[in-house]
Amino acid sequence: MSDRPIERAGGRTGDRPAEGPFESAVLAAQDSRETARRLVMVHEAALTGDLPPDAPRDAPRTVIGESWRRVLDRGVDPERGLPQHHLTVAELECRRRKSQLASVLPALAGQLLPTADAAQQIMVVTDAEGRVLWREGSAPIRRMADRLGFDKGADWTEGAVGTNAIGTALVARAPVLVHSAEHFLRSHHQWTCAAAPLHDPRDGRLLGVVDLSGPAHSFHPTTLALVSAVTRLAEGELRARHQASLERLRSSAAPVLARIGGRALAVDPHGWTAAVTGMTPPDRVALPKGPEAGPLWLPRYGMCTLEPLPGGWLIRIGRPEPAPGPHRVVVDLGAPGGPTVTVAGPAGSWSHALTPRHAELLFLLAAHPGGRSAAELARDVFGDGGRTVTVRAELSRLRRHLAGVLAHRPYRFADGVEVELRLPERPVELLPHSTAPAVLAARRTAPEGNG
């Protein structure tokens, strides 16, 4: 299968700029019988391993070609996908309660449902694992979606149903339109879907995907831009809600902090700082997943004491006796919810979700226990040894969470720290969003089953 991109379905190859996040919307503008016919030919050629008849003109777009390769590698059946295991009602409700997207669902529906109803489409919202949490819109289109298994609780990742806007957006971490026979499953060829990932505006963590889906003939070329714009508005609402909650915590913590001698912080349940005394305020403190009142070892600060506050925690910093340091680190790049780092020591353990860039850097440091210089890491990540300033800035941010774990000159894990690197079972799934040269090389050379 060729992976050379085309300018538009049914069009010609030529000098063209790199594919941007909204370029795929051009496909919908070209929606015609000829376009659909060519997409089917490209799809069938990909399954048989043959080039399309008019190659390279009809080669799949880059984002689609890469997705097809991942799906073929997983052995997804183009006739029926893999067996679905829908969430139970209890599991679905639990995920809805925990999802930050529940708070912005009214805003998403208010912006997207009028368009969806007018265009015979449905709005779908998934979590970061690709599970459909909410589905609203035209009743006839919902019934059509039911026949595809596209219902609440369904797994809509690439590994379950092949190339689709939701699953591919989860991997690409960018807005994606999948039109007609660009879907891997033949049963989905009459659909067109536009999806955009929605991130936590505080730390960039992926929260889920927002999608508009419907019959291919009803799709409009501006739908992808609309979905992307609405997700940005939702992220803005999440940011405003966060600031309002910190302001409430700041007001309740102010009299407490005023009476404290020494260093202390007031943080929300996720560790975001509302107020401090006696120190420079950090953006965030790495709290354990289930913090409890009492003594606690925290990276960067050592032994501390946690006390509950309305809407958060009071952290008193410092203890006379020396604080024990961490002795074990697990860098998990195959976790279902995304890459994480877990640090364990005599005072307990805590986990931290990694941004895509920090996941790349910890992978490289774990893979090179002797350490890497800033120039070497710049070549590993960017293919350019001159981008050391960017590398140093990212590692400085990372060390704020991993003080006592990371050393420098060269950058490496500290002496005496046991490091475990957990990789996905399939090399193709190693940091699939990454374009870092060292990660691309690792995907090609890593043996199967080293997770």
N, C-alpha and C positions, 0 to 999 in steps of 0.2 A: 504494500500500500504506500502510495506517495504521500508525503506530508507537505508538499509545496502549496502555499496558500493561493487563493484566487481573489480577485478584486470583488466579484459578486457572483452569485450563482448564475450560470449560463453566460457569464461575461468572458473577458479576455485577461490573460496574464500580461503584466507589463511592469514598468517601473512604478512602484507604489510605496506609500509609507508603511511603517510597521502597523500591525493590526492593533487598534485601540479598543477600549471597552465597549464603545457604542457602534463599532463598524458593522457588527452582525445585524443591526437593524436594517441595513440595506437589503438584506434578503427578503424581508417582508414586503418592501416596496416592489420587488421583482417577482412577487408571488404570481405564478402563472402555471399553466400546464407544462410548458417547456421547462421551467425552473424545477418543478416537482419531478419531471421525468429525469432530468439530469442528476438531481440529488439521489434518486433511487438507483441510477446506474453507478454513481460513486459509491453508494452504500454497498451494493452487491459486489462491486469490485474489491472493496475493502475486506469483505467476508471471505472472498475466494483467493485473495492475495494477488489479484491481477490489477494492472493499472486501468483507469477509465479509458474508454475508446478515444477520447479527445485530450488525453493527458499531454501537458500538464494543466490545460485550461480547466479541467473539471476535478482537479485534486481537491480534497477537503480543506476547509479553512484550518489554520494551525490549531486553534483551540479544540476543534472537532476531531482532527486527526490524532492529536495527543490523547484525547479522551477515548477514542475508539481503541487505541493501542492498549490503554490501561484496562479497558473492559474486556478486550480479547484475551489479555494476559490472565484475567481473573476467571476466564471460562464461562462468562455469562452467555446464556442461550438467547440468540436473537429472536426466537419464536415465543419464549415465555419468561425470560429472565430467570432469576433464582427464586426459590420458594420464599414467599412472604410470611413474616411472623409479625402480625399487627400487635400493637400494644393493647393490653387489656384496658377496660374503662378506668380501673383504679390507677394503672400506670400512666395513662394519658392525663388524668386529672392531677396526678402528682407532678408530672413534668410541667403542666400548665401553671401550677401554683409556684413552682420554683423559677420559671422563666421570667427574665426581666422584660421580655417582649409583651407580657400580659398588660403591663401598664401603658404601652403605646398602641395596643390593638385598636382602640377607638380612633386614634389619629390615622392609623393605616387604613382602616375601613372607610373613614370619612373621605379620604383622599382618593382611594382606589376603587371602591365599590361602585360609585356612579359610572365610572368609565367601564368597569368590568360588566355591569348589567347592560349598558348600551351596546357594547361590542360582543356580547355573548361569550363572556369569559368568567372565570372564577378567580378569587384571590386565595392564595395558599400561604401560610406561614409555618415554617419548620424550625426546629431547634438546631443547634450546631452539629448534631449527629444525623441530620437529615430526616428526622421523624416529623410527620405532618401533625402539627398541634391544632391548627385552626384551618377551616376551609369554608368560605362563604361566597355567595354569588348566585348567578342564574340557576334556577332549579333544573331546567333541561340539561344544562352543561354539567351540573353536579351528577345527574344520572348517567351521562356519558362517561364522566370520570370514574364513577362507581364500577363500570364495566372493565376499566383498566386497573382496578384496585387502588386508584388514586384517592384514598379516603383518609379520614382522621386516624392517626396511629400507624399509617403505612411508613415503610422505610423507603425513602426516595433518593437514596445514594446511588452512585454509579455502580457499586458492587452488587446492588439488588436489582435495579431496573435499567442498567446501562446508561449511555449518554442521555442526559436530560438537563434542562436549565438549572434545576435545583442542585442536583448532585454534582454537576460540572462546576457551578459557581462555588460550591463548598471546597472543591479542590483548587480551582484557579484563584479563589479569593477576590473575584472581580465580577462585575455584571456580565451576564451571558444570555444570549438568545439562541435557542435551538429550534430550528425550523424544519417541519415535515420530516423527510427521510434523513436528516442529520441525527434524529433519535436513533439509538442503536436497535431498540426493539421494533420489529415491523408493525406491531399493533399500535404503536405511537405515531406512525407516519402521517396520520391525519391531524396531528396536533402541532401547535407552536406555543412555546413557553418562553417567557422573559423573567429572569430572576436576578436579584441583587443581594449580596451578603449585607447583613446589618451587624455593626460592631459596637462594643462598649466604648463610648467616647472617652472614658477615663484611661483605659490602658490598651485599646485596640483589640481586645479579645473578641473572637467571633461569637455572636449570640444566636445567630440563625440566618434564615434566608426568607425573603419576601418574593412572591412569585405571582404573575398573572398568566393563566393558561386558558386555551380554548381551541376550537377548530382552526386549522391553518387558514382557511379562506376568510375568516373574520378578523385576522390579525392586522394591526396598524403599525407602520414603521416607527412611530414615535413611542410605542409602548415601553420599550426598554429604557429610554430616557426618562419616561414618567416614573417607572418603578424605582429607578436609581435615585431620582430627585426626592421621592417620597421617603425612601430609606434614610437619606441624609437629614430630612426634616425630623424623622423619628429619632435619629441619633441626637439631634439638637434638643429635642424634648427630654430625652434621658439625661443629657448634660444639665439642663435647667433643673430637673428634679433632684439630681445629685447635689447641686449647689444649694438648693433650698434645704435639703436634709442636713447638710453640713452647717448651715447657718443656724438651724434649730439646735443642733448639738453644741455649737459654739456658745450659744446663749446659756444653755444649761450648765456647761462646763466652766464658764468664766468665774463664778464665785469660788468653785472648788480649786481651780488653778491658782487663784489669787492667794489662797491660804497655804500653799505648798512651798516648802523650801527645797531647793535643788531642781533637778530636771524632771519634767513630766509632760505627757501628751494626752490629748483627748482625740480618739479616733473612732470612726464609725465601725460597724460590724465587719467590714471588709478591709479595715486598716487604713482607710483614707483619713488624712489629718485634718481636724477641724481647728485645733488650737494647741499652743505649746507654752511652756514657761521655762526659762533658763537655758534655752538652746535654740539653734536654727531649725525651723520647721522643715521636715522632710515631706515630700508629696504623699508617701504611703509607708506604712510599716507592715512587714510580712508577718501577719498573724497566722496561727494554725487554723485549720478548717473549723474546728470546734473549740474555740477558746473558752477557758474557764477561769473564774476568779482564783487568784493565788500566784505563787512564784512561777515564772516562765522564762526560759532562755529565748532571746530574740536575736536574729542576726543583726550585726552592727552595734547593738547595745548591750549584749551579754544578758546577765540575769536581771529580770525586772519583776514588778508586781502588778497584776491586773486587778482592777476594781470596776464593777459595773457602773455605767452612767446611763441615763435615759437616752436611748438611741445609739449607744456605743460603749466604749471602754476608756477608763483612765489608766494610763501606763506610767507607773513610777519607775524611773530608771536608776539602776545602780544597786549594789549590795556590797558590803565590806569585803567579804571573802572572794577570792578569785573565781571567775565563772568558767566552768568547763566548756570546751569548744566542741564543735561537731566532728564526727569521725567517719560518717558514711554519707555518700551522695548517690542518688539514683536519677539518671537522666533518661526519662521515658519518652521516646519518640513514636511509640506505637499505641499510646493511650487513646481510647475511643473519643474522649473529649478534647483531644489536642495535646501537644507536647507539654510535659511538666517536669519540674525538678523537685525532688524530695530530699531534705536534709535531716539526718538523724544524729543525735548525740546523747550524752548522759541526761540532759534535761528534757528529753522528748524529741519529737519530730514535727516537721511542718512541710507543706507542699506549696509550690508556687507555679501558676500557669505561665508558660513562656510565650513571648511574642515570636513571630516567625523569625526575625533576625536573631534574637537571643537563642532560639532553638538551634539555628545554624552554628552560632559561635560555640555553644556548649557541646554540640556534636563534634566539632573540629577539635576542641580541647580534650574531649574524652578519647577521641581517636588518635591523638598525639600526646601521650602522657609526658613526654619530655618537654612539652611546651612549644608555643609558636610566637614568633615576633609579630609586631603590628603589621609589618610589610608582608610577612607570609600569610597572615590572616586576610589582609586586603586582597592578595592574589587568590586565596581560597574562595573568598566571598564575592568579589567583584571582578576578578580577572585582571586587576590593576594594582600593582604593588605600591602605587603612589597614594592610594586613598587611606593613608594611615590615620588621618585626623578623624575620619568617620568611624573607623574601627575603634580607636581609643575612646571616643565619645560613647559608643554603644557599650563597650566593656566597663566604662565608668558607671553607667546606669545599671549594668548587670551586677556589679560588685556592691552596689547599695543594698541589693537583696541578698547577696551571698558573701558578705563580709566574713572573713575567717575561713572561707572555702576556696576562694580564688586568689592566686598570687600573680605577680607580674615580674617582668624582666627575666625571662620571657613570661608571657601569659600562660598560666597552667593552673591545675588544681593544686592546692596547698599540700605540702609534705604531710604525711600521716593520714590523709583523707582517702578512704577507700571509695573508688568510683565504679559504678555499674552503669553501662550504657545498654538500654533496651531498645532494640530496633524492630520495625514492623516485620511480620513474617515474610512479606513480599518486598523485594528491593525496590520495585517500582513505586511503592507507597512511602518510601523514605522522604519525609518533608516534601510532599508532592507540589506544594506551592512554590518551592525554591527553584531559582535559576542559578544559584551559586555554582561555579565550575567544579568545586570539590564535591558538592552534593550530587551533581549530575554524574560525575565519575564514579561515585560510590554506588549509585543506583545501577550502573552498568556492570560493576565488578563484584558487588556483594553477593555471597551465596544465599540461596533460599533458606528460610527457616532459622534465621539467626536472631529472632526476637527473644 
